[in-house]
Amino acid sequence: MWLNLTQTDAGLTVVVKVGDRLDISRTQLFAKAREWASQTGASRIDIDLGGTRRLFDSGLAILMRLRQRMDADDQALRVTNCEPSVDRQLRHAGFSPASDAI
């Protein structure tokens, strides 16, 4: 798990690399990502789920809450590099993973 701040043509983006599982233990990671986005003026948070093989309900709840907060602040949230099983779970919950903004 790690956080990274990148500069693109579209502005600053906070990138979150989750690791092998997304569950309640990642709450602080996402809180830090929000903090970075607010402090730096980043317009987007990218959640990199490459290598994430287990998405628990608590992890899905974290993503849903993060999406609500980002929407309220007119910021974008994007989920990338999903394993097929995680992709199915996200789509079932109403997310559009891969390269699509959610």
C-alpha positions as semicolon CSV with decimal commas, in nm:
position;residue;x (nm);y (nm);z (nm)
1;M;0,000;0,000;0,000
2;W;0,122;0,346;-0,078
3;L;0,020;0,697;-0,178
4;N;0,173;0,903;-0,454
5;L;0,106;1,250;-0,589
6;T;0,142;1,289;-0,967
7;Q;0,118;1,585;-1,200
8;T;-0,066;1,539;-1,531
9;D;-0,203;1,772;-1,796
10;A;-0,534;1,753;-1,613
11;G;-0,375;1,866;-1,283
12;L;-0,263;1,693;-0,968
13;T;-0,376;1,339;-0,892
14;V;-0,338;1,140;-0,571
15;V;-0,269;0,774;-0,655
16;V;-0,353;0,507;-0,397
17;K;-0,205;0,159;-0,439
18;V;-0,419;-0,064;-0,219
19;G;-0,238;-0,398;-0,202
20;D;-0,377;-0,751;-0,192
21;R;-0,703;-0,676;-0,009
22;L;-0,942;-0,387;0,034
23;D;-1,112;-0,395;0,371
24;I;-1,165;-0,184;0,683
25;S;-0,792;-0,192;0,758
26;R;-0,737;0,049;0,468
27;T;-0,950;0,328;0,619
28;Q;-0,651;0,539;0,722
29;L;-0,494;0,504;0,378
30;F;-0,804;0,656;0,218
31;A;-0,830;0,925;0,484
32;K;-0,471;1,025;0,406
33;A;-0,550;1,030;0,032
34;R;-0,842;1,270;0,095
35;E;-0,619;1,486;0,312
36;W;-0,351;1,501;0,042
37;A;-0,610;1,585;-0,223
38;S;-0,744;1,871;-0,012
39;Q;-0,401;2,005;0,086
40;T;-0,254;1,996;-0,264
41;G;-0,559;2,094;-0,466
42;A;-0,554;1,760;-0,649
43;S;-0,852;1,726;-0,880
44;R;-0,865;1,346;-0,869
45;I;-0,788;1,039;-0,663
46;D;-0,694;0,724;-0,855
47;I;-0,742;0,395;-0,673
48;D;-0,502;0,138;-0,821
49;L;-0,641;-0,208;-0,748
50;G;-0,373;-0,394;-0,944
51;G;-0,292;-0,695;-0,728
52;T;-0,604;-0,654;-0,513
53;R;-0,765;-0,995;-0,513
54;R;-1,009;-0,957;-0,226
55;L;-1,268;-0,682;-0,197
56;F;-1,460;-0,702;0,128
57;D;-1,792;-0,529;0,195
58;S;-1,612;-0,287;0,427
59;G;-1,372;-0,195;0,145
60;L;-1,661;-0,138;-0,089
61;A;-1,823;0,086;0,174
62;I;-1,499;0,287;0,196
63;L;-1,504;0,341;-0,182
64;M;-1,869;0,443;-0,178
65;R;-1,812;0,696;0,101
66;L;-1,503;0,831;-0,072
67;R;-1,701;0,873;-0,394
68;Q;-1,968;1,072;-0,206
69;R;-1,709;1,301;-0,051
70;M;-1,526;1,352;-0,380
71;D;-1,853;1,433;-0,559
72;A;-1,942;1,687;-0,291
73;D;-1,606;1,861;-0,347
74;D;-1,631;1,849;-0,729
75;Q;-1,336;1,612;-0,748
76;A;-1,305;1,290;-0,947
77;L;-1,246;0,936;-0,826
78;R;-1,115;0,669;-1,061
79;V;-1,059;0,298;-1,000
80;T;-0,797;0,129;-1,220
81;N;-0,624;-0,205;-1,280
82;C;-0,897;-0,429;-1,138
83;E;-0,867;-0,804;-1,125
84;P;-1,168;-0,967;-1,299
85;S;-1,334;-1,080;-0,974
86;V;-1,294;-0,735;-0,816
87;D;-1,418;-0,571;-1,136
88;R;-1,737;-0,782;-1,118
89;Q;-1,795;-0,685;-0,754
90;L;-1,749;-0,316;-0,829
91;R;-1,980;-0,325;-1,131
92;H;-2,243;-0,510;-0,929
93;A;-2,226;-0,226;-0,674
94;G;-2,270;0,040;-0,944
95;F;-1,909;0,142;-1,004
96;S;-1,754;0,159;-1,350
97;P;-1,396;0,047;-1,288
98;A;-1,103;0,028;-1,529
99;S;-1,030;0,366;-1,682
100;D;-1,373;0,514;-1,626
101;A;-1,430;0,783;-1,366
102;I;-1,668;0,670;-1,094
